[in-house]
Amino acid sequence: MSKKGQLVVPAELRNMLGLNPEDKFIAYGDEDYIIFKKVELPSLKKEFEEIVKITSKIAQEAGITEDVVMGEIRAYRREKAKKAS
């Protein structure tokens, strides 16, 4: 272990397990052992793209267009401005 607390995984083990420098792990320790488990963190970009895909399909099926959405935003802003004055 380095002075910074870093551990080195031998190249042979990294290759065997297909580990890459950017991989993420959780660690569990008990008594005199540590277990590292590789974890896959969700890609926020992929999740956002999936949400957009799903909501776009729902909007299309409901006949909601960009013009309809922009009209609702303008109406909301007008109403909010009236209440503020």
N, C-alpha and C positions, 0 to 999 in steps of 0.2 A: 504494500500500500504506500502511496506517495505521501509526502507531508501535507498535501491538500486533501487527503482522504480518498484519492482516486484509485480505482482498481483497474488492472490491465487484464483483458480477456485475451488469452493466447490466440494467435492467428488461426491455428488449426481448428480451434473450437468455434471461432467466429465464422470461418468458412463452412464448417460442418453444419452449423445452425442457421446459416444465411443471415448473419447479423450485419447491420450497416451502421455507420457512424451516427446517423440521425435517429436511430431507433430509440423508443422510449420503453422504460421498464418500471415495474414496481418491485420493491424489495421487502422480503419478510425474513426476520431473523429470530432465532430462538437458541438458547444455550450457546453452542459454539459453531453454529452454521447460519448461512444466509442463502435464501433462495431468491433468484431474480426471475421475474416473469415478464416476457415481452408483451407489451400492450399496444393495441392499435387505437390511436386517438382519432376521433371523427374529424374529417376535413370540413371546416366551416364553409368553405367555398362550395364543396360538393353538396352539403346539406342545404345551403341557400339556393343553389341551382335546382335541387330537387323540389324545394318548396315553391319556387317560382314556376316550375313545370306543372306542378299539381294545381296551384291556384290559377294559372293561366288557362288550364283545361276547364276548370270549374267555371271561370268567368266566361270563357267562350261558349260553353254549353248553356249558360244563363243569359247569353246575349249582352254581356257587359263589355263595352268597348272602352278604349282610352278616352274618347270624348265624353262618355257617360261619367267616368271616374273624375275627369277634370271638371265637369259641370257640378258634380257633387262637392268637390273641394272648394270651388268658387262660391257655391251657395253657403257652405259651412262658414267660410271666411267672412262673407257678407253678414251673416247672422251674428257671428261672434263680434264683428266690428260694431253692429247696431247695439248690442248689449253693453259694449265697453264705453259707448258715448252717451 
